Amino acid sequence: MKIVVTGGKGGTGKSTVATALAIGLAKENKVMLVDCDVDCPNDHILLSIKRKKERDVFQTIPEFDFDKCMKCGKCSEVCKSNAIVFVKGKHPIFNDCPCNGCKACIISCPSKAIKAGKKKAGEIYSGKMNNLKLISAQIIPNYAMSALLVKKEREYAKKSWQKGDFVVIDTSAGTHCNVVEAVMDVDLALVVTEPTPLGEHDLGVILKLLKKLGIPAKVILNKSDLGDKKLIQKIVKKYRIKIIAEIPYDKRILEAYYQGRPIENINIKNILKHFKK
């Protein structure tokens, strides 16, 4: 079973829940935890797992042969990310930051003046704790297209995964392309939120996305005693889904978090009941 832990808003406790769920499931099952928050991976820190680098990840970028270039501007025309700027009568100007590696410029060039180059996007790591295997990835500084790295990380996780019971995927905050790549092809989404106006707003956005993707969802309400639960109950009712756990604010969770210890909490343990064989 593939379970994704997501939530839209940052700071709701996605990694707290994902790591606790993975550790809990690993007591009786073979589990893989995939940390898809490639901009700020921290599952290995929360679990005090030492990571080992497995491979580099590269993105395709265009390399121009200006001797062949006809200065037609076709490459700029087809570049939907605006990574190529064209001024009539001049050679194209390439900015690698917004480039997403789609290769449209290479395919469309009538004079074959563009070939495929590459740029390092990030690194993939692995680690282990008893029955739990961790796959983690980390983007390099100043690289913007994290969705590519998430995609490559999930591909690597799939290839390295032998027969087991659960895959737990921890996403980044938001609902952009990197989160879409992380939630694709899963059996269930656990959406972690908090009873605040921002929690309400982002819960609605992520549930809308999951509905469009056809992914069933259940809600976990973290810091449930610090705000207005009616905000979340209203959204949950609208989407006809359930809140399967409420986790009150607890300083012991915070202490375990910054000490790199697996989090033990009865309210988190209750989530495991939904995945008993």
Backbone as a ProteinNet text record, in pm:
[ID]
protein_1_A
[PRIMARY]
MKIVVTGGKGGTGKSTVATALAIGLAKENKVMLVDCDVDCPNDHILLSIKRKKERDVFQTIPEFDFDKCMKCGKCSEVCKSNAIVFVKGKHPIFNDCPCNGCKACIISCPSKAIKAGKKKAGEIYSGKMNNLKLISAQIIPNYAMSALLVKKEREYAKKSWQKGDFVVIDTSAGTHCNVVEAVMDVDLALVVTEPTPLGEHDLGVILKLLKKLGIPAKVILNKSDLGDKKLIQKIVKKYRIKIIAEIPYDKRILEAYYQGRPIENINIKNILKHFKK
[TERTIARY]
84.2	0	87.7	54.4	129.1	46.3	101.9	34.2	115.8	51.2	120.5	72.2	165.7	133.6	159.4	53.8	63.8	-21.8	-44.7	-125.8	-140.4	-61.4	-71.2	9.6	-41.3	25.2	153.6	254.7	377.7	362.2	436.9	439.5	322.9	243.1	128.4	167.8	283.3	326.6	330.6	348.4	351.8	465.2	585.3	700.5	689.3	632.5	609.5	521.6	410.7	317	377.6	442.8	498.1	602.8	694.8	799	741.3	647.4	585.5	505.6	434.9	357.4	449.6	558.1	651.8	715.9	758.8	819.6	718.4	595.2	492.4	460.6	447.3	418.1	534.8	657.7	776.6	797.2	721.4	734.3	683.8	589.3	533.9	536.5	590.3	587.3	718.8	737.1	849.4	803.7	874.4	826.3	936.6	896	986	928.7	1012	975.2	1048.1	972.5	1030.5	1008.3	1116.5	1109.2	1116.7	998.1	989.9	991.7	1024.6	1044.9	1190	1220.3	1359.9	1424.6	1343.3	1399.2	1445.9	1383.5	1419.5	1395	1469.6	1448.4	1491.2	1405.6	1443	1402.2	1345.7	1304.2	1422.9	1537.5	1656.8	1702.4	1679	1715.6	1620.8	1490.7	1391.3	1409.8	1461.4	1478.9	1624.4	1713.6	1857.3	1911.9	1872.9	1922.4	2037.5	2148.4	2262.4	2239.8	2240.9	2216.6	2344.6	2327.4	2437.9	2399.6	2488.9	2459.2	2455.6	2349.6	2333.4	2367.3	2322.9	2348.8	2319.3	2373.5	2340.1	2223.6	2147.4	2037.3	2067.2	2052.1	2080.7	1956.1	1949.1	1842.8	1899.9	1824.5	1865.2	1850.6	1953.9	1946.8	2002.9	1963.1	2011.9	2154.1	2230.1	2361.6	2356.9	2390.9	2374.2	2503.6	2489.1	2598.9	2564.8	2621.3	2584	2634.9	2727	2770.9	2659.8	2575.2	2463.2	2334.7	2329.2	2205.7	2163.9	2035.7	1980.2	1917.6	1919.6	1858.5	1710.1	1642.1	1500.5	1407.5	1454.4	1374.5	1276.1	1281	1186.1	1201.8	1324.5	1349	1282.7	1287.8	1223.5	1072.2	1022.7	877.9	816.3	886.6	830	860.7	946.8	986.3	878.5	798.3	685.7	728.7	850.9	898.8	978.4	985.3	1054.5	1201.6	1265.7	1407.5	1496.7	1437.8	1513.5	1455.5	1540.5	1500.4	1556.6	1471	1516	1492.3	1595.4	1587.8	1620.4	1532.7	1547.5	1687.5	1747.5	1880.5	1994.7	1962.5	2067.2	2051	2156.8	2149.7	2061.4	1995.5	1911.8	1994	1930.6	1993.3	1924.6	2002.9	1947.5	1969.4	1862.6	1869.8	1830.2	1923.5	1896.2	1803.8	1781.7	1701.3	1557.3	1481.2	1343.3	1330.3	1440.1	1433.6	1387.2	1291.6	1242.3	1286.3	1375	1431	1337.2	1239.4	1139.5	1191.5	1302.5	1368.4	1293.3	1190.1	1113.5	1202.1	1295.7	1385.3	1473.4	1518.8	1606	1529.7	1407.3	1325.1	1284.2	1255.6	1199.1	1302.6	1428.9	1531.4	1548	1518.9	1524.6	1666.8	1766.5	1904.4	1986.3	1919.2	1986.9	2103.8	2081.7	2187.8	2185.9	2093.4	2083.1	2096	2184.9	2198.6	2171.2	2155.9	2123.2	2249.2	2247.9	2350.7	2290	2361.5	2303.9	2352.2	2269.2	2298	2258.7	2343.9	2311.7	2194.4	2095.7	1976.1	1977.4	2035.1	2035.2	2095.2	2073.3	2131.9	2027.4	2039.5	1950.6	2029.8	1967.2	2030.4	1943.1	2003.3	1927.3	1978.4	1895.2	1932.1	1843.2	1875.4	1799.1	1791	1675.8	1655.3	1565.9	1626	1551.9	1470.1	1335.8	1251.1	1216.9	1273.2	1241.3	1356.5	1326	1424.2	1384.3	1479.4	1454.4	1517.6	1438.6	1490.7	1469.9	1576.3	1572.1	1643.1	1601.4	1668	1685	1786.2	1817.6	1857.2	1787.7	1813.9	1941.4	2012.2	2132.6	2093.1	2175	2143.3	2123.9	2026.4	1995.1	1928.7	1894	1819.5	1670.6	1590.4	1451.7	1349.3	1375.4	1273	1274	1217.2	1223.7	1136.4	1038.3	950.8	1030.5	1131.9	1215.4	1283	1338.1	1409.2	1314	1193.5	1092.8	1058.9	1041.3	1009.7	1120.6	1246.3	1360.4	1376.3	1347.2	1356.2	1254.4	1131.6	1028.6	1060.6	1118	1160	1268.1	1363.2	1469.5	1412.3	1319.1	1257.6	1185	1116.5	1043.3	1137.8	1250.5	1347.3	1418.4	1442.1	1517.1	1427.9	1296.9	1202.6	1177.5	1204.9	1170.8	1035.8	986.5	853	842.6	742.1	720.2	573.6	543.5	404.7	354.8	437.1	392.3	501.5	459.1	543.8	477	550.9	500.6	577.3	505.1	566.1	536.6	641.3	630.3	651.1	549.7	561.5	607.8	641	670.7	539.2	549.7	430.8	386.1	260	209.1	131.1	94.6	19	76.1	203.6	265	312.8	389.1	429.3	505.5	589.7	666.7	575.5	467	371.4	289.5	251.6	177.6	258.7	389.1	474.9	479	477.6	487.9	360.9	244	118.2	67.5	129.1	82.4	93.1	-7.8	-4.1	8.1	-75.5	-79.4	-219	-230.3	-358.8	-440.2	-370.5	-440	-355.7	-423.2	-355.9	-401.1	-304.7	-333.1	-298.4	-398.9	-380.8	-372.1	-255.2	-232	-260.8	-345.5	-381.3	-388.6	-420.4	-432.7	-554.8	-616.8	-741.2	-718.6	-661.2	-636.1	-692.5	-710.3	-758.8	-669.3	-536.9	-447.6	-457.3	-473	-491.9	-618.3	-724.6	-851.4	-835.6	-771	-755.7	-676.1	-558.9	-472.4	-527.4	-605.5	-671.7	-767.8	-843	-934.7	-863.9	-746.6	-671	-616.7	-557	-498.8	-607	-721.2	-830.8	-888.6	-891.5	-937.5	-843.7	-713	-613.5	-628.6	-639.2	-650.6	-777.5	-884	-1008.5	-991.9	-923.7	-899.1	-814.8	-721.9	-634.2	-697.3	-814.5	-883.7	-819.3	-757.1	-688.4	-774.3	-814	-892.7	-811.9	-880.1	-808.5	-877.6	-795.3	-843.3	-763.5	-824.1	-762.8	-711.5	-593.5	-537.9	-527.6	-594.1	-596.3	-491	-382.2	-272.2	-291.6	-231.9	-248.5	-396.6	-474.5	-621	-684.1	-611	-667.6	-623.4	-561.1	-507.3	-585.5	-685.9	-759.4	-907.3	-968.1	-1111.7	-1135.6	-1174.3	-1193.9	-1306.6	-1398.7	-1511.1	-1464.7	-1351.3	-1295.7	-1265.3	-1205.5	-1166.9	-1288	-1374	-1494.6	-1579.4	-1582.3	-1660	-1604.2	-1470.7	-1407.4	-1424.9	-1406.5	-1419	-1561.1	-1658	-1798.1	-1823.5	-1765.9	-1782.5	-1731	-1616.6	-1556.1	-1597.2	-1681.1	-1736.5	-1625.9	-1531	-1424.8	-1421.5	-1331.4	-1328.6	-1199.8	-1213.1	-1096.4	-1069.1	-958.3	-933.2	-851.1	-793.1	-715	-705.6	-706.3	-682.2	-565.4	-465.4	-343.7	-332.7	-359	-345.2	-198.5	-176.6	-41	23.1	146.9	215.5	364.9	419.7	560.7	652.4	604.3	687	711.8	615	635.1	744.1	737.7	837.9	977.1	988	1117.7	1176.1	1090.9	1137.3	1179.6	1105.1	1132	1272.7	1307.5	1438.7	1551.8	1520.2	1623.8	1648.7	1572.4	1590.2	1547.1	1441.4	1388.1	1253.9	1225.6	1092.6	985	880.2	777.6	676.9	659.4	562.9	446.3	328.4	210.8	88.1	2.2	-112.5	-203.4	-217.3	-304.9	-247.2	-113.8	-50.7	-59.3	-41.8	-51.6	-189.5	-291.1	-427.3	-444	-360.4	-366.1	-331.3	-241.5	-195.9	-309.7	-412.2	-523.9	-592.8	-580.9	-646.8	-570.9	-450.9	-369.3	-333.4	-406.2	-384.4	-435.7	-357.1	-398	-514.3
-119.3	0	124.3	219.3	344.6	457	516	621.9	749.2	859.2	987.6	1075.2	1141.5	1235.6	1375.2	1453.9	1586	1683.6	1804.8	1895.9	2035.6	2071.6	2207	2304.7	2344.2	2445.3	2390.9	2475.3	2437.9	2442.6	2360.3	2365.1	2299.2	2221	2156.1	2028	1970.7	1846.9	1727.8	1752.4	1643	1545.3	1598.8	1511.5	1443.8	1512.6	1452.7	1330	1344.5	1233.3	1125.1	1164.3	1066	977.1	1037.1	957.9	869.8	923.8	844.8	728.7	754.5	648.5	540	581.4	484.5	398.5	461.3	387.3	290.2	337.8	252.6	132.2	154.4	44.1	-53.4	-2.1	-85.6	-182.6	-165.9	-259.3	-398.5	-404.6	-534	-554.4	-457.3	-464.8	-416.1	-445.8	-392.9	-262.7	-153.5	-19.9	59.4	136.3	233	372.5	463.1	602.9	685.1	759.7	839.8	987.4	1057	1199	1281.6	1326	1399.3	1550.7	1596.2	1739.3	1769.6	1771.2	1776.9	1912.8	2017.3	2148.4	2157.5	2077.1	2081.3	1943.8	1841.1	1707.4	1699.6	1643.4	1636.4	1506	1411.3	1286	1212.5	1219	1151.9	1216.8	1347.8	1418.6	1380.3	1375.6	1341.9	1200.6	1111.4	971.5	937.4	1036	1014.2	899.4	900.5	800.9	861.6	793.8	840.6	805.8	906.8	884.9	850.3	770.3	738	785.3	858.3	907.3	791.6	788.2	681.7	729.1	848.2	895	1043.6	1100	1236.5	1232.2	1338.7	1352.9	1472.4	1451.7	1557.6	1593.6	1718.7	1766	1797	1767.8	1804.4	1955.1	2016.9	2158.3	2172.1	2274.9	2290.2	2345.4	2295.3	2351.5	2399	2525.7	2588.5	2587.7	2554.8	2568.2	2689.3	2803.9	2926.9	2932.7	2843.9	2837.3	2782.4	2697.8	2640.9	2721.6	2803.9	2876.2	2971.3	2966.5	3050.6	3178.7	3193.7	3310.7	3325	3211.1	3211.8	3234.6	3205.4	3226.5	3116.3	3006	2896.3	2837.3	2828.1	2769.7	2852.7	2984.5	3072.9	3062.6	3045.9	3037.1	2915.8	2803.1	2680.5	2663.9	2748.3	2735.5	2794.7	2710.8	2755.8	2806.5	2776.7	2825.8	2956	3008.1	3135.3	3133	3019.4	3007.7	3056.8	3074.4	3120.2	3253	3354.1	3487	3509.4	3558.4	3582.2	3727.6	3790.3	3924.2	3910.8	3962.6	3945.8	3986.5	3895.4	3920.5	3881.8	3831.6	3791.7	3645.4	3589	3451.7	3445.4	3331.8	3318.4	3326.2	3377.5	3387.2	3287.7	3201	3094.5	3123.1	3110.2	3121.7	2986.4	2915.9	2778.6	2768.9	2879.3	2872.3	2826	2885.8	2839.3	2716.8	2670.7	2556.3	2431.2	2358.8	2235.8	2109.4	2124	2006.8	1936	2006.6	1940.3	1901.2	1960.7	1931.4	1985	2067.3	2119.7	2201.4	2276	2358.4	2271.4	2158.7	2067.9	2006.7	1963.6	1898	1995.2	2119.5	2214.6	2288.1	2283.9	2361.4	2310.8	2393.9	2346.7	2322.6	2385.5	2369.5	2274.2	2208.1	2112.7	2179.1	2304.3	2380.6	2364.2	2283.2	2263.7	2115	2082.5	1944.5	1937.2	1817.4	1798	1804.1	1897.7	1901.8	1858.8	1878	1839.3	1930.8	1938.7	2020.4	1940.7	1943	1868.9	1934.6	1849.2	1899.2	1868.2	1754.7	1717.2	1580.6	1528.5	1400.6	1314.6	1183.8	1087.5	1009.8	991.1	923	807.1	720.3	613.1	593.5	530.6	498.7	387.5	335.4	220.2	223.2	179.1	160.9	39	-73.9	-199.6	-232.8	-240.7	-275.1	-154.9	-40.3	82.3	122.2	138.7	190	331.7	424	563.3	597.1	660.5	719.8	870.6	944.7	1089.4	1154.8	1275.7	1348.8	1493.4	1556.7	1693.8	1774.3	1885.1	1970.4	2050.3	2084.8	2164.9	2312.7	2394.9	2537	2604.4	2693.3	2773.4	2694.7	2568.2	2493	2505.2	2541.1	2579.2	2469.4	2376.9	2282.4	2154.9	2162.2	2048.1	1931.4	1954.5	1845.1	1735.6	1775	1675.5	1584.3	1642	1562	1468.8	1517.3	1431.7	1313.2	1340.7	1233.7	1129.6	1174.2	1082.4	1006	1073.3	1007.6	894.9	921.6	817.7	702.1	732.4	626.3	540.3	604.6	530.8	445.7	502.7	428.5	304.6	319.9	206.6	95	133.7	33.7	-35.9	36.9	-19.8	-92.5	-83.3	-143.1	-288.7	-374.9	-514.6	-536.5	-657.3	-683.8	-642.1	-560.1	-512.1	-483.8	-416.2	-395.8	-252.8	-153	-13.7	77.1	173.8	286.2	411.7	490.4	616.3	728.9	820.5	930.7	1061.3	1134.1	1262.7	1373.6	1460.7	1564.4	1696.3	1787.5	1924.5	1998.7	2121.6	2205.7	2252	2293.8	2349	2249.3	2291.7	2207.2	2220.6	2260.1	2283.9	2151.5	2162	2044.2	1941.2	1987.4	1893	1808.9	1867.3	1791.5	1697.7	1744.6	1659.8	1534.6	1551.5	1435.5	1339.2	1393	1308.6	1228.8	1286.8	1219.3	1126.7	1129.2	1044.7	896.7	820.8	674.6	625.7	679.2	630	575.9	499	439	528.8	611.3	694.3	816.2	929.7	1050.3	1082.3	1099.8	1149.9	1298	1380.6	1525	1583.6	1636.7	1692	1842.1	1887.6	2028.4	2076.7	2204.9	2265	2356.7	2380.1	2458.2	2609.1	2658.9	2801.9	2845.3	2974.7	3019.3	2974.7	2981.1	2933.6	2782.6	2711.3	2567.1	2533.6	2606.5	2586.2	2611	2721.8	2757.1	2650.5	2615.1	2521.1	2379.5	2344.9	2214.6	2205.5	2312.5	2313.8	2299.6	2363.9	2358.4	2217.9	2156.2	2023	1917.8	1931	1835.5	1848.1	1969.5	1990.8	1922	1934.3	1868.5	1717.2	1662.8	1517.5	1464.7	1541.4	1501.1	1494.6	1594.9	1596	1475.9	1434.6	1321.9	1187.4	1190.2	1065.9	989.5	1062.5	998.9	1012.3	901.5	910.7	973.6	1050.4	1125	1112.1	1118.4	1127.7	1238.8	1303	1419.8	1387.6	1441.5	1436.2	1579.7	1608.2	1743.6	1756.1	1826.3	1844.8	1975.7	1982.6	2099.7	2134.1	2028.6	2037.7	2123.7	2151.4	2227.5	2374.3	2419.8	2555.9	2653.7	2609	2698.4	2667.6	2687.2	2666.4	2545.2	2433.2	2309.6	2319.9	2412.7	2426.3	2464.9	2536.1	2573.3	2449.3	2349.8	2226.7	2136.8	2129.9	2046.5	2089	2219.3	2270.3	2219.1	2222.1	2174.5	2023.5	1951.5	1805.2	1763.3	1834.5	1805.9	1831.7	1938.3	1972.6	1862.2	1802.5	1698.6	1557.3	1546.9	1417.8	1317.8	1364.8	1276.6	1282.5	1204.3	1191.9	1246.2	1297.5	1326.1	1198.5	1132.2	1002.6	1015.4	1134.1	1153.1	1301.1	1330.6	1465.8	1460.4	1543.4	1542.8	1677.6	1681.2	1807.3	1850	1979.6	2029.6	1964.6	1916.3	1845.2	1878.2	1935.6	1973.1	1851.7	1735.2	1614.5	1578.6	1608.9	1587.7	1681.9	1806.5	1905.5	1864.2	1815.1	1773.8	1656.6	1559.4	1445	1490.1	1585.6	1638.5	1695	1786.1	1849.6	1764.1	1654.7	1563.3	1447.7	1442	1336	1200.1	1196.2	1069.9	1040.2	912.5	876.7	923.3	981.4	1041.7	937.8	932.3	841.4	924.8	900.3	974	886.9	874.8	785.5	823.7	954.5	999.7	965.5	966.7	924.3	772.6	701.7	554.9	509.7	587.5	551.2	550.3	627.7	628.3	490.3	420.5	288.6	187.5	206.6	113.6	104.4	211.7	213.1	130.3	82.1	8.6	-131.4	-178.7	-314.2	-412.7	-519.2	-621.7	-703
0	0	0	-88	-96.9	-34.4	70.3	144.8	130.5	90.4	83.3	197.6	263.2	370.3	316.1	304.7	244.1	323.6	270.3	349.1	293.7	192.6	140.3	222.5	336.5	419.5	481.4	490.8	557.9	708.8	778.6	924.2	994.4	921.7	986.4	1059.9	1025.5	1089.8	996.8	866.4	769.2	797.9	816.5	842.5	978.4	1076.1	1208.1	1195.4	1122.4	1104.1	1016	906.6	812.5	878.5	954.4	1018.9	1129.5	1207.3	1314.7	1256.9	1146.9	1081.3	1026.6	960.6	903.6	1011.5	1122.4	1233	1294.1	1312.3	1370.9	1284.2	1153.7	1061.4	1052.1	1065.9	1050.9	1167.2	1274.6	1387.1	1349.4	1254.1	1213.9	1062.9	989.3	843.7	785	657.8	582.1	517.4	547.3	509.5	439.8	337.9	276.7	299.5	348.7	366.9	261.7	181.1	73.7	105.7	133.3	168.1	39.7	-7.4	-133.6	-114.9	4.7	25.1	-8.3	-138.1	-182.5	-157.2	-139.9	-109.5	35.7	122.3	264.3	327.9	286.3	341.4	487.7	572	714.3	782.2	707.4	771.1	831.9	766.1	819.6	950	962.3	1085.7	1198.6	1168	1270.2	1323	1238.6	1278.5	1310.7	1301	1325.4	1240.1	1112.6	1018	937.8	932	854.1	707.3	621.8	479.4	403.6	299.5	208.7	69.1	5.6	-129.2	-228.1	-309.3	-408.4	-549.6	-586.6	-722.1	-737.7	-843.2	-883.2	-981.1	-984.4	-1079.9	-1169.1	-1300.1	-1396.6	-1476.6	-1517.6	-1605	-1742.1	-1844.9	-1980.6	-2000.4	-2055.4	-2093	-2235.1	-2307.8	-2445.5	-2451.2	-2548.4	-2580.4	-2725.4	-2749.2	-2879.6	-2961.1	-3089	-3185.3	-3272.1	-3238.3	-3307.7	-3451.7	-3486.2	-3626.6	-3715.9	-3656.7	-3731.9	-3715.4	-3613.6	-3579.4	-3691.6	-3730.7	-3836.4	-3780.1	-3647.6	-3582.1	-3617.4	-3622	-3659.9	-3540.9	-3420	-3299.8	-3267.8	-3342.9	-3319.4	-3179.5	-3131.4	-2999	-2889.6	-2904.1	-2806.2	-2814.5	-2935.1	-2957.3	-2888.1	-2890.6	-2833.8	-2685.7	-2630.7	-2489.9	-2399.7	-2340.1	-2258.7	-2120.9	-2080.7	-1951.4	-1964.7	-2088.9	-2116.2	-2073.1	-2094.2	-2061.9	-2175.7	-2294.7	-2410.9	-2459.4	-2465.4	-2510.7	-2651.3	-2741.7	-2879.7	-2918.5	-2973.5	-3031.2	-3179.7	-3264.2	-3408.4	-3455	-3533.4	-3588.4	-3497.6	-3376.8	-3281.5	-3242.3	-3185.7	-3136.8	-3011.6	-2989.3	-2869.8	-2740.9	-2636.2	-2503.8	-2412.1	-2348.8	-2265.8	-2117.4	-2039.4	-1893.1	-1835	-1773.8	-1731	-1609.3	-1536.6	-1414.3	-1438.1	-1532.9	-1552.7	-1642.5	-1702.4	-1793.9	-1719.5	-1779.3	-1716.2	-1788.6	-1887.4	-1953.7	-2048.9	-2105.6	-2190.2	-2327.8	-2374.1	-2502.7	-2624.2	-2602.3	-2715.3	-2808.9	-2752.9	-2835.3	-2924.4	-2868.7	-2944.4	-3060.5	-3033.5	-3135.1	-3245.9	-3208.3	-3304.6	-3389	-3349.7	-3421.2	-3565.4	-3666.4	-3806.1	-3857.5	-3793.4	-3841	-3753.4	-3658.9	-3569.6	-3496	-3456.9	-3390.7	-3238.8	-3187.7	-3042.7	-3011.7	-2920.8	-2875.6	-2725.1	-2676.4	-2534.9	-2449.3	-2354.1	-2251.7	-2120.1	-2011.6	-1883.4	-1771.6	-1669.3	-1551.9	-1429	-1328.4	-1206.1	-1134	-1097.3	-1028.9	-879.7	-843.6	-703.1	-680.7	-563.3	-522.5	-453	-470.5	-405.1	-300.5	-184.5	-71.3	-23.9	53.4	117.9	260.4	341.2	478.8	529.5	647.4	697.3	848.8	899.9	1042.8	1062.1	1096.7	1115.3	990.9	1002.4	888	800.5	834.5	762.3	670.7	542.6	446.7	409.7	413.8	380.2	246.2	159.9	37.2	49.2	25	41.8	-75.8	-110	-218.4	-177	-232.7	-194.3	-317.5	-338.6	-453.5	-430.3	-538.8	-521.5	-510.3	-445.2	-430.8	-567.2	-574.8	-693.1	-805.4	-781.6	-882.2	-849.2	-948.5	-920.7	-946.2	-1038.2	-1082.2	-999.2	-879.7	-788	-832.2	-919.7	-964.6	-1035.1	-1111.4	-1179.6	-1079.5	-973.9	-873.9	-800	-770	-705.2	-795.4	-924.1	-1019.2	-1023.4	-1032	-1038.2	-906.1	-795.4	-665.4	-655	-697.6	-692	-786.1	-902.6	-994.2	-930.5	-863.9	-795.6	-683.4	-606.7	-496.5	-548.5	-660.7	-718.9	-762.1	-822.6	-869.3	-753.5	-644.3	-532.4	-432.9	-452.4	-358.4	-392	-296.2	-310.3	-242.5	-248.4	-195.2	-49.4	-20	115.2	137.6	246.7	284.4	262	299.2	290.8	235.6	155.4	115.5	169.2	246.3	301	233.1	169.1	95.1	166.7	200.4	269.1	166.7	145.7	43.4	104	15.9	58.7	79.4	124.7	137.3	-1.2	-10.7	-135.1	-218.5	-339.2	-432.1	-573	-581.7	-712	-772.9	-882.4	-959.7	-877	-783.4	-701.7	-613.3	-563	-482.3	-571.3	-689.7	-784	-816.5	-843.4	-872.3	-753.6	-632.8	-513.2	-487	-518.5	-484.5	-594.6	-709.9	-820.3	-785.2	-829.4	-819.8	-675.5	-586.8	-448.7	-419.2	-311.7	-275.1	-182.6	-103.8	-5.8	29	47.6	95	236.4	325.9	460.2	460.1	477.5	467.7	608.6	641.4	774.8	770.6	862	865.2	1009	1025.8	1158.5	1159.5	1274.7	1280.8	1280.4	1170.4	1153.7	1018.7	995.5	865.1	748.5	766.4	660.5	642.9	755.4	747.5	671.2	697	626.4	476.7	441.4	299.7	224.5	278.4	207.3	207.8	309.4	309.7	191.6	169.8	56.5	-76.5	-88.8	-215.1	-239.9	-137.7	-157.3	-178.7	-112.3	-133.7	-273.9	-325.6	-463.3	-561.5	-536	-621.4	-615.6	-495.7	-480.1	-546	-537.8	-602.7	-753.6	-810.6	-955.5	-998.5	-910.9	-942.7	-908.6	-846.5	-811.7	-697.7	-604.4	-491.7	-366.4	-303.8	-179.8	-68.1	17	121.1	255.7	360	497.8	565.8	664.6	727	866.5	898.8	1033.6	1083.2	1193.9	1248.6	1358	1324.9	1418.9	1496.5	1616.5	1704.5	1719	1739.3	1730.9	1839.6	1946.3	2058	2058.8	1950.1	1950	1862.4	1793.2	1703.4	1702.6	1587.7	1571.6	1481.9	1541.6	1465.5	1363.3	1386.2	1293.7	1153.7	1146	1015.8	932.2	997.7	927.9	906.1	1002.1	990	871.4	844	731.3	597.6	583	459.8	444.9	554.6	553.7	512.2	564.1	529	380.7	329.3	188.1	97.1	133.5	49.8	91	192.5	236.5	271.2	348	395.2	547.6	607.8	753	813.8	935.9	1019.4	1098.7	1070.5	1134.7	1262.4	1287	1409.7	1441.8	1570.6	1619.9	1716.7	1692.4	1773.5	1844.7	1975	2049.5	2056	2079.1	2094.8	2216.6	2200.7	2307.4	2299.9	2404.9	2405.3	2392.4	2433.4	2421.2	2274.9	2188.4	2044.5	1994.1	2037.1	1998.2	2044.1	2166	2220.1	2141.4	2112.2	2033.1	1893.6	1839.2	1704.3	1695.2	1786.4	1773.1	1829	1898.4	1946.6	1850	1742.1	1643.1	1692	1774.1	1824.7	1758.7	1727.8	1677.8	1775.3	1723.1	1807	1854.4	1984.2	2046.4	2100.5	2048	2091.8	2067	2166	2155.1	2039.5	2013.7	1905.5	1768	1757.3	1632.4	1617.1	1727.5	1723	1676.8	1711	1670.1	1518.8	1448.5	1301.7	1247	1317.6	1270.3	1263.4	1343.8	1345.1	1208.6	1131.1	999.6	896	932.9	838	887.8	988	1035.3	931.6	911.1	814.7	869.6
[MASK]
+++++++++++++++++++++++++++++++++++++++++++++++++++++++++++++++++++++++++++++++++++++++++++++++++++++++++++++++++++++++++++++++++++++++++++++++++++++++++++++++++++++++++++++++++++++++++++++++++++++++++++++++++++++++++++++++++++++++++++++++++++++++++++++++++++++++++++++++++++++

